[in-house]
Amino acid sequence: MSETAIDFDKEMVGTVEVSDNDRLDLAALTAWCEAHVEGFEGPISYSKFKGGQSNPTYRIDTPGRSYVLRRQPFGKLLPSAHAVDREYTAMHALGPTGFPVPKTYGLCEDPEVLGSKFFIMGLADGRSLWNGALPQCSPQERREIYHAMIDTMADLHLKDPVAIGLGEFGKPSDYCARQISRWTKQYKLSETEHMPKMERLIEWLPQTVPPQHGSSVVHGDYRLDNMIFEADANRVLAVLDWELSTLGDPIADFSYLMLNWHSPADGRAGLQGLDLEALGIPTVEQAVERYVARTGYPVPPMDWYFAYNLFRLAGIIQGIKKRVIDGTASSAHARSMSDRVAPLVDRAYDFALAAGMDG
């Protein structure tokens, strides 16, 4: 790790004191929780989690129990962004199936209560990991953690949306085409500078969408730091951050996870250039083989999907960049995040070239 690299395990784990811009009306929150959260008893003390770029996330402590509150940012929002209601719906449906998600306690869709929509969930008290190299782990532990990540994603993709009450959670077909359209619109609404490579991707991607061979619940942002692992075992305790979840193409979801193998090892999830065998981390081929064995889904060459996912991620981060400029970004790390847009576009463009796009 370079001297200027961020130690994400240190910088992004845990809580900080709530800034003036992110303070909650504790009297209003207490009244709402007493009316809607079973067994709730105050008084409340609270702090803000360091992570959670998109939707500010708080630890809520009471004498008897700890909770997590996740809300939309205050201020004007892009259409369909910051969908805390979708997060809640996904977790509320998946929890009873045994899939690892936090317990759901209540959703408030009235922005007048706290200033924006929010929900209350249980605190998943385990380990939050940000560095994909897992420097604190042994090779065996790393292998177990990566296998758990892959297996948990596979189990999500095998859930029958209709059987678990998510049959109307999204349109099951044409997922990638719809996502390209959505993030093109979101990018244009938050555009701060002209990028020719982004314009070329906006033109090329919708013309070359691969056929979708299946449909499932997709997470949309499945990565190491969006899950909590058990404190004393290398099992997934809870998958977090369901804001982008919907029904769609499981291969698009899986390829997003696989981007980590093609991303720089900068102290976050990237694994590129690491000696995976020595570390005990599955290779790309081993990860794909494990996913296919568990799901039965064929995984085609992924260059197009990598270009698509990086394009989509650039659109998401562009929204953060716009909030930084507008002064509404919540996380202390939002400004450094916003600097990632152009590099993401460059990488998406390179994968598009590898997938057959003319330069």
N, C-alpha and C positions, 0 to 999 in steps of 0.2 A: 504494500500500500504506500502511495506517495505521501510526502509530508503534508500536502495540502488536501489529501482525501478526507472525506467525512467518515468517522466511525459511526455507522448507522446504528449498530447495536447499542451504542452509548447515547447517541444524540436523539434517537427516535423512540426509545423505550421508556416508559414511565410517564409521570405527570408533572405539570408545572402549575404555578399559581395562575389563576385566571386573570387575563388583562382586562382593562376597563372596557375595551371594545367587545369582549366576549362574555361579559357578566350576564348572569341570569337573574330574573326576578324570583328569589327564593320563596317569597310568600305565595306567589301565583303557582309556582311549581309544586310546593307542598300541598296546596289546596287541590290541585289537579290530581296529584298522586294519591291523596287520601280518598278521592272520589273514584279513581279508576284503577289503581294498582292494588290487587288483593293483598291484604296483610301489611300494607305500608304504614309505618309509624315514624314520624320525624323525631327530632329536628334533623335538618340536612346540613352537611358540610360537603364541599365539592372542590374539584381541581380539574384541569384540562389535560387530556392525553396529548403527548407531543406529536404523534402521528395523526392521520386523518386530514389529508389535504383538502378534500372536497367538502365533507360535512363535519363541522366541529363536533368533537366527541369528548364527553366529560365523565369523570368518575364521581358518582353520587354516593356518599356514605351516610348511613343512619346508624343509630345504636344497635339495631338488630340485623342489618343486611347491607350489602353494597350492591349498587346497580350501575348501569351505564346509560347515559342519555346521549343520543345522537340527533342532531338537528340540522336543518338547512341553514346555510349562511344567512345573515341578515342582509337586507337590501334587495335590489332588483336582480332577478335570476334569469338565466337563459331558459327558453322553453324546454320542458321535459328534463332539465338538469337537476341534480341534487335530489333524486327521487327516494327520499327516506320512506315513503309509503310502500314503494316496491321492495325495498330492503326488508321492511317489516313483514310484508306479505310472504316473501320467499322463506324467511326464517320461521314464520308462524306455521307454514305448511310443512316444512321439512323436519322441524323438531320432533313431532309425534312419530315420524318414520324411523327414528334412531339415527338420522344423519347428524353429524356433529355441528350444531349451531347453538348460540346462546339462547336461553329461555326468554321468550317474549312476554312482556308484562302489559304493554299498552301503547297505542298510537294516538297522537293528538294531531288532527288535521286542521285545527283552528289556529291560524297564525297569531291571533290576538292574545293567546295565553302567554307565550314567551317571546313573540316577535317573529317566529317562523315555525313551520311544522317540525315535530320531533317525535321520537319514540323512546320507550324505556325497555331495556333488556337486562338480563342477568350479567354479572361480571364473571367472565371465564378466567379463573385464577390459575394461570399456567405460565408457560414460557413464550415470549414473543421474540422471534428470530428474524434478523434483517440481512445478515451477511450470508450469502449463498455458500461461501466456502466453509461455513460453520467451524471457525477456528478453535472453538472451545470443545469440540467433539472429537471422538476417536473415529477411525474409518468405519467401524461397525455401526456406531451411532449415526454417522452421516448416511450410511446406506439405509438404515431403518427409517430415518426421517424422510429421505427422498422417496423411498418405497411407499411410505404412508401418504405423502403428498399425491403421488400418482394414483394410488389405490382409491383414495378419497375422491379425487376428481372422477375416476372411472365409475365409482358407485353413484355419484351425482348423475352422471350421464345415463345410467341404467334405470333411474327412477322413472316411473310412468307418470307424466304430468297430470293426466286426467285422474288417475287413481289417488293422487295426493292433493287434489283440489286446485291444481295449477293449469287446468286445461285451457283457461281463458287468459293466461298470464302473458301471452304474446302470440304473434302469428308464427306457426311452426315452420313455414317454408320461406325461401328467398331471404334468409337471414343476412348473409353478407351484403347483398345488394341493398337491403334496407338500412343496414348499419353504415354503409358507405354514404348513402343519401343523408342519413341523420347527421353524421359527423362532418360531412361537407357543409351542411347548413349551419351547424354549431360553429365550425371553424370560421365561416364567413361572417357570422354574427359577432365573433370576438377577434377578427383579424386585426393585426396591428402593423403589419408590413407585408409587402408583396414578395412571395417566394415562388419563382418559376418552377422549381421541382415539385412543390406542392400542387401547383396548377396542373402539371403533367400527370401526377398521380390521380387527381380529381377527374381527369379526362380518361385515363387508361383503366383504372381499377373497375369501374362499372361495366366496361366492355368485355372484361375477361374473367368474370366470376365463375369459379369451378362449379360443377353440379353438386348439389347438396344431397347426400345419400341417407341422411337420417335427421331426426329432430329430437331434442332433449331439453331439459332445463340446463341452461348455461349460466355460469357465474359472471363472466365478462371481465373479471379482474383477478383471476386466480393466481396467486403467487405466495411466496414464503411469508412475507410480512403481513399478509391478510389472513393468517391463521394463528391460532394459539395451540401450542403443544402441551401435553400433560407435563406436570412438574417433574415426575419421576419415571416417565416412560416416553418412548419416542412414538407416541400416537397422537393423532390430531384430536384436540379437545373441542375446538370450535373453529369453523370457517367464518370469517367476518367480511364486511364491506360488500353487500349484495346490491348496491345501488344500480349496477349495470346488468343485473340478472334479467333473463327473459327466456322465451323458448327460441331455440335456434340450432345452429350447426355445431355439433360437439367437436368436430375437427378444428373449427375456428377457435373454440375455447381451449382445446388441448394444445394447439400450435402456439397460442399466447404463452402458455406455461413453458413450452419448449424454446421460446425466444431467449430464455435465460442462458441456454447453452451457447447462444450466439451473441451474447452481450458481454461487454468488458467486465472483468472482475475488479470492480471499483469499490468494493466494500459493501455493495448492496447485493442484489440477487444474481448478478452476472457470473458466469463460469468460464468464459472464453479464455483460453490460454493456460488454464489450470491443469495439473496432472490429475485427472479425475480418477484414474485407477489407483494411484497412491493415496488419494484422499478417501476412497471408498464411495465416491459419487457415481451413479450410473452414467454411462455414455449416452449420447443421443440414441444410438441403436438399441441399447438396453432399455432405455426409458420407453421408447416407442413399442418395443416388444412386450414390455410389461403391460402397457395400456391396452394394446391389441388383444393380448391373452385374456385380460379381464373383461373387456367390453365386446370383443368380436368385431369392432368397427375397423374397416380398412383405413390406413393413414397414407394418403398420397404424398408425393413430393411437396415440401412445405414452403418453397420460396415465395409463391404467390401469397400464401397465408401470412408469412412473416411480413411481407410488404404491406398487406392489408392491416395487420395488427399494429405495426409501427405508424402507419398513416392514422389509424384510429386513435392511438395513444398521443400522437402529435396534436390531434384535434382536442383531446381532453386537456392536455397540458396548456394548449393555447388559451383555453378557458381560464385556467389558473393565472396565466400571464396577464390576461385582460383584467382579472380581479386585482392583481398586484398593482397595475397601472391605475385602476379605479379606486384603490385603497380599501377594497372589501375582502381581501384575502385573509384567511383566519390563521393559517399555520406560520410559524416563524421561519420555516424552510421554504415557503412558497416562492420567494424571489429566486432562490437557487434552482428550484424546480422549473421556473419559467424559462431559464436559460437553456433548457433541454430541447425546446421545440425544433430549432434548426438542425441539431444533430440527429434527432429522430427522423426528420424529413429526409436527410441525407441517407440514412441507413435504409429507410423505406424505399427510396429511389434505387439504391444499389440492389436490393432484393428483387425489385420489379424488373430491373435489367436482367438479373439472373433467371427470372421467370419468363423472359421473352419480350419484354417491352423494348421498343426502339428508343435509343437515346435522343 
